[in-house]
């Protein structure tokens, strides 16, 4: 049985990927700092590992065929990103494991290209973007040197799946119980969203075709490039009610950003909410066949159920 180690398995992305690989019949090892796992990962082997300790990470991934890199530091401090990436490379090399990595659109900077393909030039204009580019450069060099194979799959903002911590739950649906949809930016501007279970399923599909993958694969997952008006309509359909429209108070975050590190980090990436962009792919379908893509209405309905917002709305309507 193929073994995969999921790093950051208690995070929003890591737990979705671990569950998807478990359901697909893989031997899944979840690596976390304390060895504790959420309830839905019952049946997964829990292992303690420290991503900032190379030897610890090598031990935690010993004997696996694949390493999924779902490590995500605190959003306001990415100083550990490159050290962790270097340790992941060491662990993959020591275990001859394929490295799976979720990419972001941060690499492209502002103004961000309206259409982002796999070969779109990366011109980061933020610290987070430069860090992401440096990480990808590290992975590419390791692949070209014949040390570690990496398959990168780039995606947009997450929604759906268990857990919280995305724009969808922190902003868009934050006042949903009061009948309010909160738009993070211009309502008629297309923004790239990714339904998390689709991303997890795509990684499973890539793993199943790993022998056909090159040393360094850089792919995009086309998700839901929709406007806030379209997202609002999908939420209204799921909830069976009309929602009022409100705008995110960016002026408050900008005013306080010098004093609040998290808000400063969010403001630095605010261009993504004011510049239209979408992901396209010329290669993913050729590699895995049908690209996982849950229709928007169904994805939004399940995402609300995961947040326990759909049942509350149904109860009020009754």
C-alpha positions in Angstrom: 0.0 0.0 0.0 1.3 3.5 -0.9 2.2 5.5 2.1 1.8 9.3 2.3 2.8 11.7 5.1 0.7 14.8 5.4 2.5 17.7 7.0 0.3 20.2 8.8 -2.5 17.6 9.0 -4.5 19.5 11.6 -4.7 22.6 9.4 -7.7 23.3 7.1 -5.9 22.0 4.0 -3.9 19.2 5.6 -6.9 17.6 7.2 -8.9 17.7 3.9 -6.0 16.1 2.0 -5.4 13.5 4.7 -9.1 12.5 4.6 -9.1 12.4 0.8 -6.1 10.1 0.6 -7.5 7.9 3.4 -10.8 7.5 1.5 -8.8 6.6 -1.6 -7.2 3.7 0.2 -3.7 5.1 1.0 -1.8 4.4 4.1 -1.9 7.9 5.6 0.5 9.3 8.3 -0.5 12.6 9.8 2.5 14.7 11.1 1.8 17.3 13.6 3.7 19.0 16.4 1.8 17.2 19.2 0.5 14.1 17.5 -3.2 15.1 18.0 -5.7 14.9 15.2 -9.3 16.0 14.5 -12.1 13.4 14.8 -12.6 13.0 11.1 -9.1 11.6 10.7 -9.8 8.5 12.7 -7.9 5.6 11.0 -4.9 7.9 10.2 -1.5 7.2 11.9 -0.6 10.1 14.0 3.1 11.0 14.3 4.9 13.9 16.1 7.2 15.9 14.0 8.7 19.4 14.0 9.1 21.0 10.6 11.7 23.3 12.0 13.9 20.4 13.0 15.4 18.6 10.0 16.2 15.3 11.9 12.7 15.3 13.5 11.0 15.7 10.1 13.2 13.0 8.5 12.2 10.6 11.3 8.5 11.5 11.0 8.4 10.8 7.3 10.6 7.6 7.4 9.5 5.0 4.9 6.8 7.0 3.1 6.4 7.2 -0.7 4.8 10.7 -0.8 5.0 13.8 1.3 2.2 16.3 1.2 3.5 19.7 2.3 0.5 21.4 4.0 2.7 23.5 6.4 1.3 26.9 7.0 2.8 29.4 9.5 0.9 32.2 11.2 -0.2 34.6 8.5 1.4 37.6 10.1 4.9 35.9 10.3 6.3 33.9 7.4 9.9 34.0 8.5 9.8 30.2 9.0 8.6 29.4 5.5 11.9 28.9 3.8 13.6 27.0 6.7 10.6 24.6 6.8 10.8 24.2 3.0 14.5 23.3 3.2 13.7 20.7 5.9 10.9 19.2 3.8 13.3 18.8 0.9 15.8 17.1 3.2 13.0 14.7 4.5 11.8 13.9 0.9 15.4 13.3 -0.2 16.2 11.0 2.7 13.1 9.0 2.0 13.1 9.1 -1.8 9.5 10.6 -1.5 7.5 12.6 -4.1 6.8 16.1 -2.8 3.3 17.5 -3.3 2.8 21.2 -2.7 -0.1 23.6 -2.9 0.8 26.8 -4.7 -0.9 30.2 -4.4 -1.5 33.3 -6.6 0.7 35.4 -4.3 3.6 34.9 -6.7 2.2 37.2 -9.4 2.1 40.5 -7.6 0.2 43.7 -8.5 -1.1 44.3 -11.0 -2.0 40.6 -11.1 -2.6 39.1 -14.5 -6.3 38.7 -15.3 -5.7 35.2 -16.6 -3.0 33.1 -14.9 -1.7 30.1 -16.8 1.1 27.7 -15.8 3.7 29.7 -17.8 2.6 33.1 -16.7 5.7 35.1 -15.5 5.9 35.6 -11.7 6.6 39.1 -10.6 5.9 39.3 -6.8 5.4 42.7 -5.3 4.9 41.7 -1.7 7.0 39.9 1.0 4.7 36.9 0.9 4.9 36.7 -2.9 8.7 36.9 -2.8 8.8 34.1 -0.2 6.5 31.9 -2.2 8.7 32.5 -5.3 11.8 31.6 -3.3 10.2 28.4 -2.1 9.2 27.4 -5.6 12.7 28.2 -6.8 14.1 25.9 -4.1 11.8 23.0 -5.2 12.7 23.5 -8.8 16.5 23.4 -8.1 16.1 20.3 -6.0 14.2 18.6 -8.8 16.7 19.7 -11.5 19.5 18.3 -9.3 17.8 14.9 -9.2 17.3 15.1 -5.5 13.5 15.6 -4.9 10.6 15.4 -7.4 7.9 18.1 -6.8 4.4 18.4 -8.1 3.0 21.8 -7.4 -0.7 22.5 -7.8 -1.7 26.2 -7.7 -5.2 27.2 -6.4 -7.2 30.2 -5.3 -8.8 31.1 -2.0 -10.3 28.1 -0.1 -13.8 27.5 0.9 -15.5 24.3 2.1 -14.0 21.5 4.1 -13.7 21.2 7.9 -12.1 24.0 9.9 -12.1 27.7 9.7 -9.6 30.5 8.8 -10.4 31.5 5.2 -12.0 34.6 3.6 -15.2 32.6 3.2 -15.8 32.1 6.9 -13.9 35.0 8.4 -15.5 37.7 6.1 -18.0 36.6 3.5 -20.2 34.6 5.8 -19.3 36.3 9.1 -22.7 38.0 9.3 -24.7 35.5 7.5 -26.8 34.7 10.5 -27.9 38.3 10.5 -28.9 38.0 6.8 -25.8 39.9 5.5 -23.3 39.0 2.8 -20.0 40.8 3.3 -18.1 41.5 0.1 -14.3 41.8 0.5 -14.0 43.9 -2.7 -15.8 45.2 -5.8 -18.9 43.0 -6.2 -18.6 42.7 -10.0 -15.0 41.6 -10.1 -14.1 38.0 -10.7 -12.0 36.3 -7.9 -10.5 32.8 -8.0 -12.1 30.6 -5.3 -11.2 26.9 -4.8 -13.5 24.4 -3.2 -11.2 22.6 -0.8 -12.5 19.0 -1.4 -11.9 19.5 -5.2 -8.2 20.5 -4.5 -7.8 17.5 -2.2 -9.2 15.2 -4.9 -6.9 16.7 -7.5 -3.9 15.9 -5.4 -5.1 12.3 -5.0 -5.5 12.1 -8.8 -1.9 13.4 -9.3 -0.6 10.9 -6.8 -2.3 8.1 -8.6 -0.4 9.1 -11.8 2.9 9.9 -10.1 5.0 7.6 -12.3 4.0 9.7 -15.3 4.9 13.0 -13.6 8.1 14.9 -14.4 10.8 15.9 -12.0 9.2 19.3 -11.5 5.5 19.8 -12.4 3.9 23.2 -12.0 0.1 23.0 -12.5 -3.0 25.1 -12.0 -6.4 24.0 -10.6 -9.1 26.1 -12.3 -11.7 26.6 -9.6 -14.6 29.1 -9.3 -13.6 32.4 -10.8 -16.8 34.2 -9.8 -17.9 37.7 -8.6 -19.3 38.5 -5.2 -22.7 38.9 -6.8 -22.4 35.3 -8.1 -21.2 34.0 -4.8 -24.0 35.9 -3.0 -26.6 34.4 -5.3 -25.2 30.9 -4.6 -25.5 31.6 -0.8 -29.0 32.9 -1.2 -30.0 29.8 -3.1 -28.5 27.5 -0.5 -30.2 29.4 2.4 -33.5 30.0 0.6 -33.5 33.7 1.5 -32.4 37.1 0.2 -29.2 38.5 1.8 -28.3 42.2 2.3 -25.1 43.3 0.8 -22.3 44.9 2.9 -18.7 45.9 2.1 -15.7 44.9 4.2 -14.4 48.1 6.0 -10.9 48.1 4.6 -10.3 51.6 5.9 -10.4 50.3 9.5 -7.8 47.6 8.7 -5.6 50.1 6.9 -5.8 52.6 9.8 -4.9 50.1 12.4 -2.4 48.0 10.3 0.7 49.7 11.8 -0.3 48.5 15.2 -1.9 45.1 14.4 0.5 42.6 12.7 -2.3 40.4 11.4 -4.1 43.3 9.9 -0.9 44.6 8.3 -0.4 41.2 6.7 -3.9 41.2 5.3 -3.7 44.8 4.0 -0.4 44.0 2.2 -2.3 41.4 0.1 -5.5 43.5 -0.4 -4.8 44.0 -4.1 -6.1 40.4 -4.6 -9.5 41.7 -3.7 -9.4 44.7 -6.1 -7.8 43.1 -9.2 -9.6 40.5 -11.2 -7.8 37.2 -11.7 -8.6 33.6 -12.6 -6.6 30.4 -13.0 -6.5 28.3 -16.2 -4.6 25.1 -17.1 -3.4 23.7 -20.3 -1.9 20.6 -18.8 -3.8 19.3 -15.7 -6.6 17.6 -17.6 -4.1 15.8 -19.9 -2.4 14.4 -16.8 -5.3 13.4 -14.6 -8.3 13.3 -17.0 -11.4 14.9 -15.6 -10.6 17.8 -13.3 -12.5 17.7 -9.9 -15.0 20.5 -10.1 -18.0 20.6 -7.8 -20.7 23.0 -9.2 -20.8 26.3 -7.4 -24.3 25.9 -5.9 -23.5 22.4 -4.5 -20.1 23.5 -3.2 -21.5 26.5 -1.4 -24.3 24.5 0.1 -21.9 21.9 1.5 -19.5 24.7 2.7 -22.3 26.3 4.7 -23.2 22.9 6.1 -19.5 22.4 7.2 -19.7 25.7 9.0 -23.0 24.7 10.6 -24.7 27.7 9.0 -27.1 25.9 6.7 -28.9 24.1 9.5 -29.3 27.3 11.5 -30.7 29.1 8.6 -33.2 26.3 7.8 -34.3 26.3 11.5 -35.0 30.1 11.4 -36.9 29.8 8.1 -39.1 27.1 9.6 
